Protein backbone atom coordinates (compact mmCIF):
# COMPACT_ATOMS: atom_id res chain seq x y z
CA UNK A 1 0.00 0.00 0.00
CA UNK A 2 1.35 3.44 -0.93
CA UNK A 3 2.07 5.86 1.91
CA UNK A 4 -0.54 8.52 2.57
CA UNK A 5 0.13 11.96 1.09
CA UNK A 6 1.59 14.48 3.54
CA UNK A 7 -1.68 16.42 3.88
CA UNK A 8 -3.59 13.27 4.84
CA UNK A 9 -0.89 12.23 7.29
CA UNK A 10 -1.03 15.64 9.01
CA UNK A 11 -4.81 15.35 9.21
CA UNK A 12 -4.47 11.89 10.71
CA UNK A 13 -2.05 13.19 13.39
CA UNK A 14 -4.42 16.03 14.30
CA UNK A 15 -7.45 13.74 14.52
CA UNK A 16 -5.43 11.30 16.66
CA UNK A 17 -4.33 14.21 18.87
CA UNK A 18 -7.92 15.45 19.37
CA UNK A 19 -9.14 11.92 20.15
CA UNK A 20 -6.30 11.49 22.67
CA UNK A 21 -7.18 14.85 24.25
CA UNK A 22 -10.84 13.86 24.53
CA UNK A 23 -9.77 10.61 26.20
CA UNK A 24 -7.39 12.42 28.60
CA UNK A 25 -4.65 10.07 27.38
CA UNK A 26 -1.37 11.82 28.17
CA UNK A 27 0.74 9.14 26.48
CA UNK A 28 -1.24 9.24 23.24
CA UNK A 29 -1.24 13.05 23.24
CA UNK A 30 2.53 13.11 23.76
CA UNK A 31 3.04 10.63 20.90
CA UNK A 32 1.69 13.20 18.43
CA UNK A 33 4.48 15.68 19.28
CA UNK A 34 8.20 16.01 18.85
CA UNK A 35 9.94 15.64 22.20
CA UNK A 36 10.84 19.37 22.14
CA UNK A 37 7.46 20.62 20.90
CA UNK A 38 5.87 23.80 22.22
CA UNK A 39 2.19 24.53 22.94
CA UNK A 40 1.44 28.24 23.32
CA UNK A 41 -1.72 29.62 24.83
CA UNK A 42 -3.45 32.95 25.18
CA UNK A 43 -2.96 34.14 28.74
CA UNK A 44 -1.00 31.10 29.94
CA UNK A 45 2.72 30.31 29.83
CA UNK A 46 3.80 27.99 27.03
CA UNK A 47 4.11 24.28 27.64
CA UNK A 48 7.44 22.90 26.43
CA UNK A 49 8.01 19.24 25.62
CA UNK A 50 5.73 16.45 24.48
CA UNK A 51 5.40 15.00 27.99
CA UNK A 52 4.41 18.37 29.51
CA UNK A 53 1.89 19.02 26.73
CA UNK A 54 0.35 15.57 27.12
CA UNK A 55 0.27 15.78 30.91
CA UNK A 56 -1.22 19.27 31.03
CA UNK A 57 -3.93 18.55 28.47
CA UNK A 58 -4.86 15.20 30.03
CA UNK A 59 -5.07 16.83 33.48
CA UNK A 60 -7.30 19.62 32.18
CA UNK A 61 -9.68 17.16 30.52
CA UNK A 62 -9.75 14.90 33.58
CA UNK A 63 -10.55 17.85 35.86
CA UNK A 64 -13.17 19.55 33.66
CA UNK A 65 -14.62 16.79 31.49
CA UNK A 66 -14.22 19.04 28.46
CA UNK A 67 -14.00 17.70 24.93
CA UNK A 68 -13.29 19.06 21.45
CA UNK A 69 -14.79 18.52 18.03
CA UNK A 70 -13.01 18.78 14.69
CA UNK A 71 -15.16 21.30 12.81
CA UNK A 72 -12.91 22.27 9.88
CA UNK A 73 -9.39 21.18 9.03
CA UNK A 74 -7.11 22.74 6.41
CA UNK A 75 -3.64 21.41 5.65
CA UNK A 76 -0.76 22.93 3.70
CA UNK A 77 1.59 20.13 2.68
CA UNK A 78 4.18 22.51 1.19
CA UNK A 79 4.57 24.34 4.51
CA UNK A 80 3.92 21.32 6.76
CA UNK A 81 1.27 23.35 8.56
CA UNK A 82 -2.42 23.00 9.32
CA UNK A 83 -5.29 24.92 10.84
CA UNK A 84 -8.02 23.27 12.88
CA UNK A 85 -11.28 25.00 13.69
CA UNK A 86 -12.79 23.40 16.78
CA UNK A 87 -15.58 23.61 19.32
CA UNK A 88 -14.84 22.91 22.98
CA UNK A 89 -17.60 21.78 25.30
CA UNK A 90 -16.80 22.34 28.98
CA UNK A 91 -19.36 20.79 31.33
CA UNK A 92 -17.58 22.16 34.43
CA UNK A 93 -18.39 25.74 33.39
CA UNK A 94 -21.29 24.99 31.03
CA UNK A 95 -19.39 26.85 28.28
CA UNK A 96 -19.13 26.26 24.58
CA UNK A 97 -15.94 27.85 23.23
CA UNK A 98 -14.87 28.03 19.60
CA UNK A 99 -11.41 28.56 18.25
CA UNK A 100 -8.64 27.67 15.86
CA UNK A 101 -5.33 25.89 16.43
CA UNK A 102 -2.39 26.54 14.13
CA UNK A 103 -0.07 23.52 13.82
CA UNK A 104 3.50 23.42 12.55
CA UNK A 105 4.84 19.94 11.78
CA UNK A 106 8.34 18.56 11.51
CA UNK A 107 8.78 17.70 7.84
CA UNK A 108 10.68 14.43 8.32
CA UNK A 109 8.46 12.78 10.93
CA UNK A 110 5.22 14.77 10.60
CA UNK A 111 5.11 15.07 14.37
CA UNK A 112 3.74 18.33 15.74
CA UNK A 113 6.47 20.91 16.48
CA UNK A 114 4.22 23.70 17.67
CA UNK A 115 0.57 24.49 18.41
CA UNK A 116 -0.83 28.00 18.68
CA UNK A 117 -4.49 28.14 19.79
CA UNK A 118 -6.70 31.17 19.23
CA UNK A 119 -10.14 31.60 20.76
CA UNK A 120 -13.18 33.16 19.16
CA UNK A 121 -13.95 35.52 22.02
CA UNK A 122 -14.71 39.14 22.69
CA UNK A 123 -11.58 41.25 23.05
CA UNK A 124 -10.67 42.38 26.54
CA UNK A 125 -11.03 46.18 26.44
CA UNK A 126 -8.53 46.54 29.31
CA UNK A 127 -5.71 44.50 27.77
CA UNK A 128 -3.15 46.45 25.74
CA UNK A 129 -2.06 43.30 23.91
CA UNK A 130 -4.23 40.29 23.22
CA UNK A 131 -1.84 37.68 22.01
CA UNK A 132 -0.17 34.41 22.91
CA UNK A 133 1.96 34.61 26.02
CA UNK A 134 5.67 33.78 25.52
CA UNK A 135 5.37 33.67 21.71
CA UNK A 136 8.19 35.65 20.05
CA UNK A 137 6.17 37.64 17.52
CA UNK A 138 9.10 39.88 16.53
CA UNK A 139 11.41 36.94 15.73
CA UNK A 140 8.68 35.45 13.52
CA UNK A 141 8.25 38.66 11.54
CA UNK A 142 4.90 39.74 12.99
CA UNK A 143 4.25 43.45 13.56
CA UNK A 144 4.89 44.36 17.21
CA UNK A 145 4.29 48.09 17.41
CA UNK A 146 1.25 50.14 16.65
CA UNK A 147 1.67 51.60 13.14
CA UNK A 148 1.44 55.31 12.46
CA UNK A 149 -1.21 56.14 9.92
TIRO-2110 file (N, C-alpha, C; in Angstrom, 1 decimal):
// TIRO-2110
0.8, -1.2, 0.0, N, 1, A
0.0, 0.0, 0.0, CA, 1, A
0.9, 1.2, 0.0, C, 1, A
0.6, 2.2, -0.8, N, 2, A
1.4, 3.4, -0.9, CA, 2, A
1.2, 4.3, 0.3, C, 2, A
2.2, 5.0, 0.7, N, 3, A
2.1, 5.9, 1.9, CA, 3, A
1.1, 7.0, 1.6, C, 3, A
0.4, 7.4, 2.7, N, 4, A
-0.5, 8.5, 2.6, CA, 4, A
0.2, 9.8, 2.2, C, 4, A
-0.5, 10.6, 1.4, N, 5, A
0.1, 12.0, 1.1, CA, 5, A
0.3, 12.8, 2.4, C, 5, A
1.2, 13.7, 2.3, N, 6, A
1.6, 14.5, 3.5, CA, 6, A
0.4, 15.1, 4.2, C, 6, A
-0.5, 15.7, 3.3, N, 7, A
-1.7, 16.4, 3.9, CA, 7, A
-2.6, 15.5, 4.7, C, 7, A
-2.8, 14.3, 4.1, N, 8, A
-3.6, 13.3, 4.8, CA, 8, A
-2.9, 12.8, 6.1, C, 8, A
-1.6, 12.7, 6.1, N, 9, A
-0.9, 12.2, 7.3, CA, 9, A
-1.0, 13.3, 8.4, C, 9, A
-0.9, 14.6, 8.0, N, 10, A
-1.0, 15.6, 9.0, CA, 10, A
-2.4, 15.6, 9.6, C, 10, A
-3.4, 15.4, 8.7, N, 11, A
-4.8, 15.4, 9.2, CA, 11, A
-5.0, 14.2, 10.2, C, 11, A
-4.4, 13.1, 9.9, N, 12, A
-4.5, 11.9, 10.7, CA, 12, A
-3.8, 12.2, 12.1, C, 12, A
-2.7, 12.8, 12.1, N, 13, A
-2.1, 13.2, 13.4, CA, 13, A
-3.0, 14.1, 14.2, C, 13, A
-3.6, 15.1, 13.6, N, 14, A
-4.4, 16.0, 14.3, CA, 14, A
-5.7, 15.3, 14.8, C, 14, A
-6.3, 14.5, 14.0, N, 15, A
-7.4, 13.7, 14.5, CA, 15, A
-7.1, 12.8, 15.7, C, 15, A
-5.9, 12.2, 15.6, N, 16, A
-5.4, 11.3, 16.7, CA, 16, A
-5.2, 12.1, 17.9, C, 16, A
-4.6, 13.3, 17.8, N, 17, A
-4.3, 14.2, 18.9, CA, 17, A
-5.6, 14.6, 19.6, C, 17, A
-6.6, 15.0, 18.8, N, 18, A
-7.9, 15.4, 19.4, CA, 18, A
-8.6, 14.3, 20.1, C, 18, A
-8.6, 13.1, 19.5, N, 19, A
-9.1, 11.9, 20.2, CA, 19, A
-8.4, 11.6, 21.5, C, 19, A
-7.1, 11.7, 21.5, N, 20, A
-6.3, 11.5, 22.7, CA, 20, A
-6.6, 12.5, 23.7, C, 20, A
-6.8, 13.8, 23.3, N, 21, A
-7.2, 14.9, 24.3, CA, 21, A
-8.5, 14.5, 24.9, C, 21, A
-9.5, 14.2, 24.0, N, 22, A
-10.8, 13.9, 24.5, CA, 22, A
-10.8, 12.7, 25.5, C, 22, A
-9.9, 11.8, 25.3, N, 23, A
-9.8, 10.6, 26.2, CA, 23, A
-8.9, 10.9, 27.4, C, 23, A
-8.3, 12.1, 27.5, N, 24, A
-7.4, 12.4, 28.6, CA, 24, A
-6.2, 11.4, 28.7, C, 24, A
-5.7, 11.1, 27.5, N, 25, A
-4.7, 10.1, 27.4, CA, 25, A
-3.3, 10.8, 27.2, C, 25, A
-2.6, 11.1, 28.2, N, 26, A
-1.4, 11.8, 28.2, CA, 26, A
-0.3, 11.2, 27.3, C, 26, A
-0.2, 9.9, 27.3, N, 27, A
0.7, 9.1, 26.5, CA, 27, A
0.4, 9.3, 25.0, C, 27, A
-0.8, 9.1, 24.6, N, 28, A
-1.2, 9.2, 23.2, CA, 28, A
-1.1, 10.7, 22.8, C, 28, A
-1.4, 11.6, 23.6, N, 29, A
-1.2, 13.1, 23.2, CA, 29, A
0.2, 13.3, 23.0, C, 29, A
1.1, 12.9, 23.9, N, 30, A
2.5, 13.1, 23.8, CA, 30, A
3.1, 12.5, 22.5, C, 30, A
2.6, 11.3, 22.1, N, 31, A
3.0, 10.6, 20.9, CA, 31, A
2.8, 11.4, 19.6, C, 31, A
2.0, 12.4, 19.6, N, 32, A
1.7, 13.2, 18.4, CA, 32, A
2.7, 14.3, 18.3, C, 32, A
3.6, 14.5, 19.3, N, 33, A
4.5, 15.7, 19.3, CA, 33, A
5.9, 15.3, 19.2, C, 33, A
6.8, 16.1, 18.7, N, 34, A
8.2, 16.0, 18.8, CA, 34, A
8.5, 16.1, 20.3, C, 34, A
9.6, 15.6, 20.8, N, 35, A
9.9, 15.6, 22.2, CA, 35, A
10.1, 17.1, 22.7, C, 35, A
10.6, 18.0, 21.8, N, 36, A
10.8, 19.4, 22.1, CA, 36, A
9.7, 20.3, 21.7, C, 36, A
8.6, 19.8, 21.4, N, 37, A
7.5, 20.6, 20.9, CA, 37, A
7.1, 21.7, 21.9, C, 37, A
6.4, 22.7, 21.4, N, 38, A
5.9, 23.8, 22.2, CA, 38, A
4.4, 24.0, 22.0, C, 38, A
3.6, 24.2, 23.0, N, 39, A
2.2, 24.5, 22.9, CA, 39, A
2.0, 25.9, 23.6, C, 39, A
1.7, 26.9, 22.8, N, 40, A
1.4, 28.2, 23.3, CA, 40, A
0.0, 28.4, 23.7, C, 40, A
-0.3, 29.4, 24.5, N, 41, A
-1.7, 29.6, 24.8, CA, 41, A
-2.0, 31.1, 25.2, C, 41, A
-3.1, 31.6, 24.8, N, 42, A
-3.5, 32.9, 25.2, CA, 42, A
-3.6, 33.1, 26.7, C, 42, A
-2.8, 33.9, 27.3, N, 43, A
-3.0, 34.1, 28.7, CA, 43, A
-2.3, 33.1, 29.7, C, 43, A
-1.7, 32.1, 29.1, N, 44, A
-1.0, 31.1, 29.9, CA, 44, A
0.4, 30.9, 29.4, C, 44, A
1.4, 30.6, 30.3, N, 45, A
2.7, 30.3, 29.8, CA, 45, A
2.7, 29.1, 28.9, C, 45, A
3.7, 29.1, 28.0, N, 46, A
3.8, 28.0, 27.0, CA, 46, A
4.1, 26.7, 27.8, C, 46, A
3.7, 25.6, 27.2, N, 47, A
4.1, 24.3, 27.6, CA, 47, A
5.2, 23.8, 26.7, C, 47, A
6.3, 23.4, 27.2, N, 48, A
7.4, 22.9, 26.4, CA, 48, A
7.7, 21.4, 26.7, C, 48, A
7.7, 20.7, 25.6, N, 49, A
8.0, 19.2, 25.6, CA, 49, A
6.7, 18.4, 25.5, C, 49, A
6.9, 17.3, 24.7, N, 50, A
5.7, 16.4, 24.5, CA, 50, A
5.1, 15.9, 25.8, C, 50, A
5.9, 15.5, 26.7, N, 51, A
5.4, 15.0, 28.0, CA, 51, A
4.6, 16.1, 28.8, C, 51, A
5.1, 17.3, 28.8, N, 52, A
4.4, 18.4, 29.5, CA, 52, A
3.1, 18.7, 28.8, C, 52, A
3.1, 18.7, 27.5, N, 53, A
1.9, 19.0, 26.7, CA, 53, A
0.9, 17.9, 27.0, C, 53, A
1.3, 16.7, 26.9, N, 54, A
0.3, 15.6, 27.1, CA, 54, A
-0.2, 15.6, 28.5, C, 54, A
0.7, 15.8, 29.5, N, 55, A
0.3, 15.8, 30.9, CA, 55, A
-0.7, 16.9, 31.2, C, 55, A
-0.4, 18.1, 30.7, N, 56, A
-1.2, 19.3, 31.0, CA, 56, A
-2.6, 19.1, 30.4, C, 56, A
-2.6, 18.7, 29.1, N, 57, A
-3.9, 18.5, 28.5, CA, 57, A
-4.8, 17.4, 29.1, C, 57, A
-4.1, 16.3, 29.4, N, 58, A
-4.9, 15.2, 30.0, CA, 58, A
-5.4, 15.6, 31.4, C, 58, A
-4.6, 16.4, 32.2, N, 59, A
-5.1, 16.8, 33.5, CA, 59, A
-6.3, 17.8, 33.3, C, 59, A
-6.2, 18.7, 32.4, N, 60, A
-7.3, 19.6, 32.2, CA, 60, A
-8.6, 18.9, 31.8, C, 60, A
-8.5, 17.9, 30.9, N, 61, A
-9.7, 17.2, 30.5, CA, 61, A
-10.2, 16.3, 31.7, C, 61, A
-9.3, 15.7, 32.4, N, 62, A
-9.7, 14.9, 33.6, CA, 62, A
-10.5, 15.7, 34.6, C, 62, A
-10.0, 17.0, 34.8, N, 63, A
-10.5, 17.8, 35.9, CA, 63, A
-11.9, 18.5, 35.4, C, 63, A
-12.0, 18.8, 34.1, N, 64, A
-13.2, 19.5, 33.7, CA, 64, A
-14.2, 18.7, 32.9, C, 64, A
-13.7, 17.6, 32.3, N, 65, A
-14.6, 16.8, 31.5, CA, 65, A
-14.8, 17.4, 30.1, C, 65, A
-14.0, 18.4, 29.8, N, 66, A
-14.2, 19.0, 28.5, CA, 66, A
-13.8, 18.1, 27.3, C, 66, A
-14.4, 18.4, 26.1, N, 67, A
-14.0, 17.7, 24.9, CA, 67, A
-14.1, 18.6, 23.7, C, 67, A
-13.4, 18.3, 22.7, N, 68, A
-13.3, 19.1, 21.4, CA, 68, A
-13.9, 18.3, 20.3, C, 68, A
-14.4, 19.1, 19.3, N, 69, A
-14.8, 18.5, 18.0, CA, 69, A
-13.9, 19.1, 16.9, C, 69, A
-13.7, 18.3, 15.9, N, 70, A
-13.0, 18.8, 14.7, CA, 70, A
-14.1, 19.3, 13.8, C, 70, A
-14.1, 20.7, 13.6, N, 71, A
-15.2, 21.3, 12.8, CA, 71, A
-14.7, 21.5, 11.4, C, 71, A
-13.5, 22.1, 11.2, N, 72, A
-12.9, 22.3, 9.9, CA, 72, A
-11.4, 22.0, 10.0, C, 72, A
-10.8, 21.5, 9.0, N, 73, A
-9.4, 21.2, 9.0, CA, 73, A
-8.8, 21.5, 7.7, C, 73, A
-7.8, 22.3, 7.7, N, 74, A
-7.1, 22.7, 6.4, CA, 74, A
-5.6, 22.4, 6.6, C, 74, A
-5.1, 21.7, 5.6, N, 75, A
-3.6, 21.4, 5.7, CA, 75, A
-2.9, 22.1, 4.5, C, 75, A
-1.7, 22.4, 4.7, N, 76, A
-0.8, 22.9, 3.7, CA, 76, A
0.5, 22.1, 3.7, C, 76, A
0.5, 21.1, 2.7, N, 77, A
1.6, 20.1, 2.7, CA, 77, A
2.9, 20.8, 2.4, C, 77, A
2.9, 21.8, 1.6, N, 78, A
4.2, 22.5, 1.2, CA, 78, A
4.8, 23.2, 2.4, C, 78, A
4.0, 23.7, 3.3, N, 79, A
4.6, 24.3, 4.5, CA, 79, A
4.6, 23.4, 5.7, C, 79, A
4.1, 22.2, 5.6, N, 80, A
3.9, 21.3, 6.8, CA, 80, A
3.2, 22.0, 7.9, C, 80, A
2.1, 22.6, 7.6, N, 81, A
1.3, 23.3, 8.6, CA, 81, A
-0.2, 23.0, 8.4, C, 81, A
-1.0, 23.3, 9.4, N, 82, A
-2.4, 23.0, 9.3, CA, 82, A
-3.2, 23.9, 10.3, C, 82, A
-4.4, 24.1, 10.0, N, 83, A
-5.3, 24.9, 10.8, CA, 83, A
-6.5, 24.1, 11.1, C, 83, A
-6.9, 24.0, 12.4, N, 84, A
-8.0, 23.3, 12.9, CA, 84, A
-9.0, 24.2, 13.5, C, 84, A
-10.2, 24.3, 13.0, N, 85, A
-11.3, 25.0, 13.7, CA, 85, A
-12.0, 24.0, 14.6, C, 85, A
-12.2, 24.3, 15.8, N, 86, A
-12.8, 23.4, 16.8, CA, 86, A
-13.9, 24.1, 17.6, C, 86, A
-14.6, 23.2, 18.3, N, 87, A
-15.6, 23.6, 19.3, CA, 87, A
-15.2, 22.8, 20.6, C, 87, A
-15.1, 23.5, 21.7, N, 88, A
-14.8, 22.9, 23.0, CA, 88, A
-16.1, 23.0, 23.9, C, 88, A
-16.5, 21.9, 24.4, N, 89, A
-17.6, 21.8, 25.3, CA, 89, A
-17.0, 21.5, 26.7, C, 89, A
-17.4, 22.4, 27.6, N, 90, A
-16.8, 22.3, 29.0, CA, 90, A
-17.9, 22.2, 30.0, C, 90, A
-18.3, 21.0, 30.4, N, 91, A
-19.4, 20.8, 31.3, CA, 91, A
-19.1, 21.4, 32.7, C, 91, A
-17.9, 21.6, 33.1, N, 92, A
-17.6, 22.2, 34.4, CA, 92, A
-18.0, 23.6, 34.5, C, 92, A
-18.0, 24.3, 33.4, N, 93, A
-18.4, 25.7, 33.4, CA, 93, A
-19.6, 26.0, 32.5, C, 93, A
-20.1, 24.9, 31.9, N, 94, A
-21.3, 25.0, 31.0, CA, 94, A
-21.0, 26.0, 29.9, C, 94, A
-19.8, 26.0, 29.4, N, 95, A
-19.4, 26.9, 28.3, CA, 95, A
-19.2, 26.1, 27.0, C, 95, A
-19.5, 26.7, 25.9, N, 96, A
-19.1, 26.3, 24.6, CA, 96, A
-18.2, 27.3, 24.0, C, 96, A
-17.0, 26.9, 23.7, N, 97, A
-15.9, 27.9, 23.2, CA, 97, A
-15.5, 27.4, 21.8, C, 97, A
-15.3, 28.3, 20.9, N, 98, A
-14.9, 28.0, 19.6, CA, 98, A
-13.5, 28.7, 19.4, C, 98, A
-12.7, 28.0, 18.5, N, 99, A
-11.4, 28.6, 18.2, CA, 99, A
-10.7, 27.9, 17.1, C, 99, A
-9.5, 28.2, 16.9, N, 100, A
-8.6, 27.7, 15.9, CA, 100, A
-7.3, 27.4, 16.4, C, 100, A
-6.7, 26.2, 16.1, N, 101, A
-5.3, 25.9, 16.4, CA, 101, A
-4.5, 25.9, 15.2, C, 101, A
-3.4, 26.5, 15.2, N, 102, A
-2.4, 26.5, 14.1, CA, 102, A
-1.3, 25.5, 14.5, C, 102, A
-1.1, 24.6, 13.6, N, 103, A
-0.1, 23.5, 13.8, CA, 103, A
1.1, 23.7, 12.9, C, 103, A
2.3, 23.6, 13.4, N, 104, A
3.5, 23.4, 12.6, CA, 104, A
4.0, 22.0, 12.8, C, 104, A
4.4, 21.3, 11.7, N, 105, A
4.8, 19.9, 11.8, CA, 105, A
6.3, 19.9, 11.4, C, 105, A
7.0, 18.9, 12.0, N, 106, A
8.3, 18.6, 11.5, CA, 106, A
8.2, 17.8, 10.2, C, 106, A
8.9, 18.3, 9.2, N, 107, A
8.8, 17.7, 7.8, CA, 107, A
9.1, 16.2, 7.8, C, 107, A
10.2, 15.8, 8.4, N, 108, A
10.7, 14.4, 8.3, CA, 108, A
9.7, 13.4, 9.0, C, 108, A
9.2, 13.7, 10.2, N, 109, A
8.5, 12.8, 10.9, CA, 109, A
7.0, 13.1, 10.9, C, 109, A
6.6, 14.3, 10.5, N, 110, A
5.2, 14.8, 10.6, CA, 110, A
4.7, 14.7, 12.0, C, 110, A
5.5, 14.9, 13.0, N, 111, A
5.1, 15.1, 14.4, CA, 111, A
4.9, 16.6, 14.6, C, 111, A
4.0, 16.9, 15.5, N, 112, A
3.7, 18.3, 15.7, CA, 112, A
4.9, 19.0, 16.4, C, 112, A
5.4, 20.1, 15.9, N, 113, A
6.5, 20.9, 16.5, CA, 113, A
5.9, 22.0, 17.4, C, 113, A
4.8, 22.5, 17.0, N, 114, A
4.2, 23.7, 17.7, CA, 114, A
2.7, 23.8, 17.4, C, 114, A
2.0, 24.2, 18.5, N, 115, A
0.6, 24.5, 18.4, CA, 115, A
0.3, 25.9, 19.0, C, 115, A
-0.5, 26.7, 18.2, N, 116, A
-0.8, 28.0, 18.7, CA, 116, A
-2.4, 28.1, 18.6, C, 116, A
-3.0, 28.0, 19.8, N, 117, A
-4.5, 28.1, 19.8, CA, 117, A
-5.0, 29.6, 19.9, C, 117, A
-6.1, 29.9, 19.2, N, 118, A
-6.7, 31.2, 19.2, CA, 118, A
-8.2, 31.0, 19.5, C, 118, A
-8.7, 31.8, 20.4, N, 119, A
-10.1, 31.6, 20.8, CA, 119, A
-11.0, 32.6, 20.1, C, 119, A
-12.2, 32.2, 19.7, N, 120, A
-13.2, 33.2, 19.2, CA, 120, A
-13.9, 33.8, 20.4, C, 120, A
-13.4, 34.9, 20.8, N, 121, A
-13.9, 35.5, 22.0, CA, 121, A
-13.9, 37.0, 21.9, C, 121, A
-14.7, 37.7, 22.7, N, 122, A
-14.7, 39.1, 22.7, CA, 122, A
-13.4, 39.6, 23.2, C, 122, A
-12.8, 40.7, 22.6, N, 123, A
-11.6, 41.3, 23.0, CA, 123, A
-11.7, 41.8, 24.4, C, 123, A
-10.7, 41.8, 25.2, N, 124, A
-10.7, 42.4, 26.5, CA, 124, A
-10.3, 43.9, 26.4, C, 124, A
-11.3, 44.8, 26.7, N, 125, A
-11.0, 46.2, 26.4, CA, 125, A
-9.9, 46.8, 27.3, C, 125, A
-9.6, 46.0, 28.4, N, 126, A
-8.5, 46.5, 29.3, CA, 126, A
-7.1, 46.0, 29.0, C, 126, A
-7.0, 45.1, 28.1, N, 127, A
-5.7, 44.5, 27.8, CA, 127, A
-5.1, 45.3, 26.6, C, 127, A
-3.9, 45.7, 26.8, N, 128, A
-3.2, 46.5, 25.7, CA, 128, A
-2.8, 45.5, 24.6, C, 128, A
-2.4, 44.3, 24.9, N, 129, A
-2.1, 43.3, 23.9, CA, 129, A
-2.9, 42.0, 24.2, C, 129, A
-3.5, 41.5, 23.1, N, 130, A
-4.2, 40.3, 23.2, CA, 130, A
-3.6, 39.3, 22.3, C, 130, A
-2.7, 38.5, 22.8, N, 131, A
-1.8, 37.7, 22.0, CA, 131, A
-1.4, 36.5, 22.8, C, 131, A
-0.7, 35.6, 22.2, N, 132, A
-0.2, 34.4, 22.9, CA, 132, A
0.9, 34.8, 23.8, C, 132, A
0.9, 34.3, 25.1, N, 133, A
2.0, 34.6, 26.0, CA, 133, A
3.2, 33.8, 25.6, C, 133, A
4.4, 34.4, 25.8, N, 134, A
5.7, 33.8, 25.5, CA, 134, A
6.0, 33.5, 24.0, C, 134, A
5.1, 33.9, 23.1, N, 135, A
5.4, 33.7, 21.7, CA, 135, A
6.2, 34.9, 21.2, C, 135, A
7.3, 34.6, 20.5, N, 136, A
8.2, 35.7, 20.0, CA, 136, A
7.7, 36.2, 18.7, C, 136, A
6.7, 37.1, 18.7, N, 137, A
6.2, 37.6, 17.5, CA, 137, A
7.2, 38.3, 16.7, C, 137, A
8.1, 39.1, 17.3, N, 138, A
9.1, 39.9, 16.5, CA, 138, A
10.0, 38.9, 15.8, C, 138, A
10.5, 37.9, 16.4, N, 139, A
11.4, 36.9, 15.7, CA, 139, A
10.7, 36.2, 14.6, C, 139, A
9.4, 36.1, 14.6, N, 140, A
8.7, 35.4, 13.5, CA, 140, A
8.2, 36.4, 12.4, C, 140, A
8.6, 37.7, 12.6, N, 141, A
8.2, 38.7, 11.5, CA, 141, A
6.9, 39.3, 11.7, C, 141, A
6.2, 39.1, 12.8, N, 142, A
4.9, 39.7, 13.0, CA, 142, A
5.1, 41.2, 13.4, C, 142, A
4.1, 42.1, 13.1, N, 143, A
4.2, 43.4, 13.6, CA, 143, A
4.1, 43.5, 15.1, C, 143, A
4.9, 44.3, 15.7, N, 144, A
4.9, 44.4, 17.2, CA, 144, A
4.6, 45.7, 17.8, C, 144, A
4.6, 46.7, 16.9, N, 145, A
4.3, 48.1, 17.4, CA, 145, A
3.1, 48.6, 16.6, C, 145, A
2.4, 49.6, 17.3, N, 146, A
1.2, 50.1, 16.7, CA, 146, A
1.7, 51.0, 15.5, C, 146, A
1.2, 50.8, 14.3, N, 147, A
1.7, 51.6, 13.1, CA, 147, A
1.1, 53.0, 13.2, C, 147, A
1.9, 53.9, 12.7, N, 148, A
1.4, 55.3, 12.5, CA, 148, A
0.7, 55.4, 11.1, C, 148, A
-0.4, 56.0, 11.2, N, 149, A
-1.2, 56.1, 9.9, CA, 149, A
-1.5, 57.6, 9.7, C, 149, A
END
